[in-house]
Amino acid sequence: MKYIKILPLVLLFIATSCASIRVSTDYDKKVDFNEYKTFAFYKKGINKVAVSDLDKRRILRSIEDNLLKKGFTKSDNPDLLVNIFTKSREKINVYNDYYNGWYPWYYGGFGPYGFGWGAYNNVTKSTEGTLFIDLIDAKKKELVWQGMGVGALITNGDITEKENRINEFVTEIMEAYPPNLAQ
């Protein structure tokens, strides 16, 4: 019975671990991020990104919305150039479900030689994606901040879910900009 009480916690952990986005950032500590007020997209770099043009536009639109909310202005003469890079990989997930099997040693005195069958193995395949957002000082042509998000991608064909997931990726990455320099 105690195993049945743990099952909802295990399922909740699995569900949230699949849906979450792991974010990390890196930046130049010598840069004063308060000096940056304007941005533009770095077309040469963005044109090389290996995703569909539709997804590329979704990502760029979300980045633009996030930067505008932070008080930036889009400009032809920007302080920052925004570049993106993506990659993805297939991930195999194996879950051993002992609750579909029977624990013979738990059932009345048969010892290690009990009756029943073994565990049920559940194997699923998912696509994990990584989105890098680079902010480049336009004058110096140097990378000053990079955000990276890693998480499960929506590959079931639902466009609304896909757009929401892209927005979630970008928003969670951009929450870390500007970096907290009060350390």
C-alpha positions as CSV (number, residue, x, y, z in Angstrom):
1,M,0.0,0.0,0.0
2,K,2.8,2.4,0.7
3,Y,3.9,2.0,-2.9
4,I,0.5,3.2,-4.1
5,K,0.8,6.4,-2.0
6,I,4.2,7.2,-3.7
7,L,2.9,6.7,-7.2
8,P,1.2,10.1,-7.6
9,L,4.4,11.8,-6.5
10,V,6.5,9.8,-9.0
11,L,4.0,10.6,-11.8
12,L,4.0,14.3,-10.9
13,F,7.8,14.4,-10.9
14,I,7.9,12.7,-14.3
15,A,5.3,15.1,-15.8
16,T,7.0,18.2,-14.5
17,S,10.5,17.1,-15.5
18,C,9.3,16.6,-19.1
19,A,7.5,20.0,-19.2
20,S,10.2,22.1,-17.5
21,I,12.8,24.2,-19.3
22,R,16.3,24.2,-17.9
23,V,17.9,27.6,-18.4
24,S,21.5,28.7,-18.0
25,T,23.2,31.9,-18.9
26,D,26.7,33.3,-19.3
27,Y,27.8,36.9,-19.6
28,D,30.7,39.3,-19.6
29,K,31.1,40.7,-16.1
30,K,32.9,43.8,-17.3
31,V,29.9,45.0,-19.4
32,D,27.5,47.6,-18.1
33,F,24.2,46.2,-19.4
34,N,22.3,49.4,-18.5
35,E,24.0,51.1,-21.5
36,Y,22.1,48.9,-24.0
37,K,18.7,50.4,-25.1
38,T,18.2,49.3,-28.7
39,F,18.4,46.0,-30.6
40,A,18.2,44.5,-34.0
41,F,18.4,40.9,-35.2
42,Y,21.6,39.6,-36.7
43,K,20.4,38.5,-40.1
44,K,23.6,36.7,-41.2
45,G,23.5,34.4,-38.1
46,I,19.8,33.9,-38.1
47,N,19.7,32.9,-41.7
48,K,22.0,29.9,-40.9
49,V,19.7,28.5,-38.1
50,A,18.5,25.0,-39.0
51,V,14.7,25.4,-38.2
52,S,11.8,26.1,-40.4
53,D,11.2,29.7,-41.4
54,L,7.9,29.5,-39.5
55,D,9.5,28.5,-36.3
56,K,12.3,31.0,-36.8
57,R,9.7,33.8,-37.1
58,R,7.9,32.5,-34.0
59,I,11.2,32.6,-32.0
60,L,12.2,36.1,-33.3
61,R,8.7,37.5,-32.6
62,S,8.8,36.1,-29.0
63,I,12.3,37.6,-28.5
64,E,11.2,40.9,-29.8
65,D,8.1,40.9,-27.5
66,N,10.3,40.1,-24.5
67,L,12.8,42.8,-25.3
68,L,10.1,45.4,-25.9
69,K,8.6,44.6,-22.5
70,K,12.0,45.2,-21.0
71,G,12.1,48.7,-22.4
72,F,14.3,48.1,-25.5
73,T,13.6,49.7,-28.8
74,K,14.1,48.0,-32.2
75,S,16.5,50.1,-34.3
76,D,18.5,50.2,-37.5
77,N,21.5,51.4,-35.5
78,P,21.3,49.1,-32.5
79,D,23.3,48.7,-29.3
80,L,22.8,45.0,-29.3
81,L,22.5,42.4,-32.1
82,V,20.4,39.4,-31.3
83,N,21.3,36.0,-32.7
84,I,19.9,32.6,-32.2
85,F,21.1,29.0,-32.6
86,T,19.1,25.8,-32.2
87,K,19.7,22.1,-31.9
88,S,17.6,19.1,-31.1
89,R,18.1,15.4,-30.3
90,E,15.9,12.4,-30.0
91,K,15.7,11.1,-26.4
92,I,14.6,7.6,-25.3
93,N,12.9,7.5,-22.0
94,V,12.5,4.2,-20.1
95,Y,10.2,3.9,-17.2
96,N,10.0,0.7,-15.1
97,D,6.5,0.4,-13.9
98,Y,6.5,-2.0,-11.0
99,Y,2.9,-1.3,-10.2
100,N,1.7,-3.2,-13.3
101,G,3.7,-6.2,-12.1
102,W,3.2,-8.0,-8.8
103,Y,5.6,-7.9,-5.9
104,P,5.5,-11.6,-4.9
105,W,7.8,-11.1,-1.9
106,Y,5.2,-8.6,-0.6
107,Y,2.4,-11.1,-0.7
108,G,2.3,-13.5,2.2
109,G,5.3,-15.7,2.9
110,F,6.4,-17.0,-0.5
111,G,9.9,-15.6,0.0
112,P,12.1,-14.8,-2.9
113,Y,10.4,-17.6,-5.0
114,G,7.0,-16.0,-5.2
115,F,4.5,-16.1,-8.0
116,G,3.6,-13.4,-10.5
117,W,5.3,-11.6,-13.3
118,G,8.0,-9.0,-13.6
119,A,7.8,-5.2,-14.1
120,Y,6.3,-3.5,-17.0
121,N,8.8,-1.4,-19.0
122,N,7.4,1.6,-20.7
123,V,9.6,3.1,-23.5
124,T,8.8,6.5,-25.1
125,K,10.6,8.7,-27.5
126,S,10.7,12.5,-27.3
127,T,12.5,15.3,-28.9
128,E,14.6,17.6,-26.7
129,G,15.5,21.0,-28.1
130,T,18.0,23.6,-27.1
131,L,17.6,27.3,-27.9
132,F,20.6,29.7,-27.6
133,I,19.9,33.4,-27.6
134,D,23.1,35.5,-28.1
135,L,23.3,39.2,-27.4
136,I,26.2,40.8,-29.2
137,D,27.6,44.3,-28.6
138,A,26.9,45.9,-32.0
139,K,29.9,48.3,-31.9
140,K,32.5,45.8,-30.6
141,K,31.0,42.7,-32.4
142,E,31.5,40.8,-29.1
143,L,29.2,38.4,-27.4
144,V,28.2,40.0,-24.1
145,W,25.3,37.7,-22.9
146,Q,24.1,34.2,-23.8
147,G,21.0,32.4,-22.6
148,M,20.3,28.8,-23.2
149,G,17.1,26.8,-22.7
150,V,16.8,23.0,-22.9
151,G,13.5,21.2,-22.8
152,A,11.0,18.9,-24.6
153,L,9.7,20.1,-27.9
154,I,6.1,19.9,-29.2
155,T,6.1,17.5,-32.2
156,N,2.5,16.4,-32.3
157,G,1.5,18.9,-35.0
158,D,-0.6,21.2,-32.7
159,I,0.5,24.7,-33.9
160,T,-1.0,26.5,-30.9
161,E,0.9,24.2,-28.5
162,K,4.1,24.7,-30.5
163,E,3.7,28.5,-30.4
164,N,3.1,28.4,-26.6
165,R,6.1,26.2,-26.1
166,I,8.4,28.5,-28.1
167,N,7.1,31.5,-26.1
168,E,7.8,29.6,-22.9
169,F,11.3,28.8,-24.0
170,V,12.1,32.4,-25.0
171,T,10.4,34.0,-21.9
172,E,12.2,31.7,-19.5
173,I,15.5,32.4,-21.1
174,M,14.9,36.2,-21.3
175,E,13.9,36.3,-17.6
176,A,17.6,36.0,-16.9
177,Y,18.4,39.2,-18.8
178,P,19.9,41.5,-17.7
179,P,22.0,39.5,-15.4
180,N,21.8,40.3,-11.7
181,L,25.2,42.0,-11.1
182,A,24.6,42.8,-7.4
183,Q,26.9,40.1,-6.1
